[in-house]
Amino acid sequence: MIGSGDTRDPHRSIPAWRAALYGSSFWNMWLRRRRPETIIRRAEDPVPGDAKLGDALFTGSYAFQGETLVSRTQPVWEPDGRGTAWLEDLHGFLWIRDLRAAGDELAALHARKLIDSWLEAYAHWHPEFWRIDILGNRVAAWLLHADFLLKRADDAFSQRFHAALTAQVRHLAHGARVPRLAYRPVAAVRGLYLSGLLLSDGAKRLQQARLLLPEALQTAPGRDPLVSPRPSECVGLLEQLITLRGALAECGEESAAATVTPALRETASCVSTCLLGDHQLGRFHGGVAGDAEQIRRFLNACRDAGPGSADATGYRRMSVGGTTVVADFGLPPPAGSSAPLSFEMSDADQRLIVNCGPAQPMARATGTAVRANGAHSALSIRDSDARLRRDQRNPMVTAERRPRADGEEVTGMHRGYEARFGIVHVRRLALTRAGRALTGTETLTGRREHPFAIRFHLHPKVQPLGGEDSRSVLLHRSGRVWEFHFEGDAALSIEPSVYTGSGAEIADTWQVVLRGRYRSPVSAVTWRLVRSASG
């Protein structure tokens, strides 16, 4: 589903006095101080649902973030062992479109039962599931599919539905303020905008949403080409922008819809740039790979927005002869991992070189945090994280794409180790020979000597076997073989690693590590991954 993988918990930043206010009987009375609002118009959901997912929900199978929970008798709203993003998807209710795609009255009845079950526990403010981004998603889902939910519903459910919807949009209007829009602002503004357009007393919320929309769109990819957003976060943003633009256009807000189009275009371009050969996302900054079918549906739903810039963010993608490489040559997003110049690689639909993925499952299972830099296929100095900051006069990270007659080449530089260790790192990646060879050159320059490690985390289905000498290793996956070998002053080792999946599962795997020592004024290591002629 739509969530983003590991995320911070912004609800914890709510001041204690505000949490006490929201949890009080006074606040509950204030939210319900007048008669419930009514739905005065409807808007179509431009994102198609998935009937297969709807059928699964109907049978009590809840699949989010690549992880499935089966509860045949009743929904479990806070199950043990589920990550933040899984719960965000569940309580965001955007899966109603999938139930609707199942297409019959039984699906609508089941959706109403799920809403009633949710209202028994969460009709009043909750510190997590009334967070304004989750609340915005839920309001949007209920409004876009109100005709499906209310058709043939009895009066009692209709009254409960409108009362709960009204209380939530009033809280949303209170919480949607510029100082509080730092986290997923488009989700909040979408819910606010839809409530202003579609509900009877929405005039003030509509004006509020119009004022907040430009601020919210500033967080979309492309506004700052130096930053690499979490790819899986962009999938959720893509869905929000598609539905927001569609509703605005349908309800006569053509000018506002036009302002959404550039953000939609660049977000779609960012998602496309970060796709590997399996049509899922690179797992940068603790994100997840996502669902290939869902991503395809979202991208198809916004094709009319036009093509965006492939280099609108810090990510660079090369795809030649069925081999795909995605590299992060930008500044990290807020709360992102500090592992600049990391990359992932796939051979057709099979991943070879990966990042470790979401860190929260690892921490929950073992009590050990995955080191940010060490959990990525990147270079580290003294096993430390790079420290990056914005510097307009002397950029901390740069990226350059160069054409080649026999393939593609990208080069990135970062200065995240300069302040502490006096070292600048340059990584050049060249994908050549019809995608059969990836060559990387790691160049370190500076004034101090320090040990370094270059890590290549392997997908759990990749088996490393000894090569012809101490400078090579063979990587086997599903009958395909790639030879890894290197040149330079370093030593090769095969070491344990972990791979945290989209859900809570953790798989043991391996990593190829090149360890050496930087010696002033320059050190360079060149490595190559060459596909076997029989692979």
PyMOL commands that set and color helices and strands:
alter all, ss='L'
color gray80, all
select helices_A, chain A and resi 10-13+16-22+25-31+51-58+84-92+96-102+105-122+132-144+146-150+155-175+178-180+185-198+203-217+231-250+254-273+292-301+303-305+360-366+418-421
alter helices_A, ss='H'
color red, helices_A
select strands_A, chain A and resi 61-64+67-70+315-320+323-328+343-347+350-354+379-381+397-404+407-414+423-432+437-446+451-458+463-466+472-477+480-488+490-500+506-517+522-531
alter strands_A, ss='S'
color yellow, strands_A
deselect
rebuild
show_as cartoon
